[in-house]
Every structure is written in C-alpha cells, then in structure tokens.
Amino acid sequence: MKWGAATGVMCDKRIPLKLKGKFYRVAIRPAMLYGSECWAMTKAQAARVEVAEMRMLRWTCGKILVDRISTGVFIAELEVGTIINKLREERLRWFGHVRRRDETAPLRRAESIHVDGIRRRGRPKMRWEDRLAKDLIELGLSEDITSNRTALRTRIRVE
C-alpha cells in the first residue's frame, strides 16, 4: 500500500534517482520489513521479497524486465543494499536487544518454553533460532558480541 501511495513520486522522471533511492530506503522498505526481525524467513519467502523489491526498483528507474538489465545496476543507481542483507541486519539487531535483557524478563523466559507433543512428518520448519544461527555463522559472529551494542551494530551494518 505504501508503494501505491508513493508511485507518483517514485515513477516521476523529473526526480533524480538518488533522491528516489533515499525515499525508498526511508519510507517504502521499512513498511515492507515491518516486524521482520521476528520472521523465520525461508528461501521461498526470501525470494518473493527480493522479487517484489526488484520490481519496485526497476519500476522506479523506468525500466522493465524485458530490458534485461542486471539487478546490480538498479541497486547501484539507487544506492540501496539488498533486502536480504537488511533482513539479516534487523534480525541480528533484535537478537542483540533480546540478549541484553534480564534473564527474568518475559521475553527471555518465553525462549525457554518447551512444548510437548510430536511434530509432523518430514523436514522440520525453519525456526527463528535456526535462521539466527545461520546468520551468525555467515557473518562469523558469536553470541558474546551482543553485550557490546556498538560492536554488534558495526559488524552487522549493511548500508
């Protein structure tokens, strides 16, 4: 909905691409990623979010898919990072926030809740903790870095 409201600005050829990129980073992307720090993003969902973002960026630049222009070109012209990296940054930022809380806080107590019962057949669904563990491994971080807010912020920063 935020994209629909902003198309008048984003598709105007008289507005410079740098300004459009800044508007996208400030208004549209946060609306897309609202609450994303708590998502356990699967590969299929990540692909859908990435496709939606690239459609918007392509439309902003006045190009179409048939023009066969690489996605890196749009990202460079508008000076925005990839949305997958931004999702990872938000998830790790929230993780640091949770870890800095006191052990008696309701948020921390909810982490240790164990639900009895059997799981469905097949591969288990991706949990938030699993996704977080993969993110930490990809960036070469440990859980100890969460105590230092500035160090964590600089290590996970995307843009």
N, C-alpha and C positions, 0 to 999 in steps of 0.2 A: 504494500500500500504506500509505503514511503517512496518507493521508486516511481509509482504512478503519479504521486503528487509533485515529484521533482523533475519529471521528464521535460517540462517546459524550460528549465534551466539546463539540464544535462544534455539535451539534444539541440540546443541553440548553437549555431555555427559561429556566432559572433563572440561567444565567451571562450577565453583561452583554455586549452587542455589542462594546464597546470592548476587553474582555479577549479575546473571541474573535478580534477583528481582530489583536491583538498576538500571540496564539498562532499565527494563520495566517501572519503575517509572519516569525515566528521558527522555526517547525517545518515547516510544510507547503510554503510557497513555496520555501525553499531545497532541499527534497527534489525538487520539480518541476523546478527550474532547475539541478540539479547538472550541472556540465560545460557549461553553456550558453554560456560565453564563447568556446567553440571552434566553435559551430554556425554554419553559414551558413544562417540562417533564411529560408525562402521565405515568400511571402504566405500560401500554403495552410497551412503549418505554424504560422505565427503565428496564423492564425485558429483553428486547432484548439486551440492552447494557451490562447488567450483564451476560447474557448467552455468549455473544461474549468474554467478559473478561475471564470468567471461562474456555472457550475453549482454549484461548491462554495460560492461566496459567497451565492448565492441560497438554497441549502440551509441554510447557516449562519443566515441571517436568518429561516428558517421560511417562505419564500415559494416559489411555483412559477412556471413560465413563463407559465401561464395568467393569473396576476395582472396581467400587462402592466405591470410596474414597470421603469423605466429602469435601465440598468446603473450610471449615475452615482449613483443613490440608494444602491445597495449599497456602492459604493466609498466614498462619503462616510460612511455609517453605520459601516462597519468601519474607516475611516481607513487604507485601503490604496491605493497607487497602481496604475496599470495594469501588467499583467505585461509588456507590450511595452516600456514605458519601463524597467522593471527589467532586461529582457534587454539593452537597449541599454547601460544603465549597466554591467552586468557585462562586456559585450563590450569597451567602451572602457576599462574598468579593466584588463582583461587586456592590451589593446593597449599601454597605458602601461607595464605590467610588462615586456612583451616589448621595447619600445623602449628601456627603461632598461638592459637587459642589454648586456654587452660584445659587440662585433662577432664575437669568436671563440667565443662560447657556441654550443653545438649548436643551441639554439632559433633563434638568429639565422642560423646557417648553413643551416638547413633552409628558411628563407624564400627563399633564392636558388636552390634546386634547380630545374632545368628538366628536364622530362620530354619526351623526343622522341616523336613519333608524331602521328597525326591524330585529330581529335576527331570525335564523332558528328555526324550531320546535325541541323539545327535549332538552336534557341536554346541557347547555352551555359548550363550550370548555374551557379547563383549560387555564387560562391566567397566565402570568408571575407573576403578583401581587398576584394571588391566591396561586400559588405554594410557593411564598416567605412568605406569611402569615402563611402557614402551617409549613414551615421550622422554622420560628421564634417561633411558638408555641411549636414545638417539642423540641427545644433547650432551651425554657424558656427565650428568649431574648425579648427586646423591641427595638423600632426604635431609642431610645435615645442613645444606645450604639455606634451608628455609628460615633458619633463625636470623640470618643477616638479610634484611629486606633489600638493601641497595645492591648487594652482590647478586641476589637472585634476579632482581629486575634487570641488571646489566647483562646477565648470562642468557636470559630468555627473550630479550628485546628483539623485535623483528624489524620495525621501521625506524 
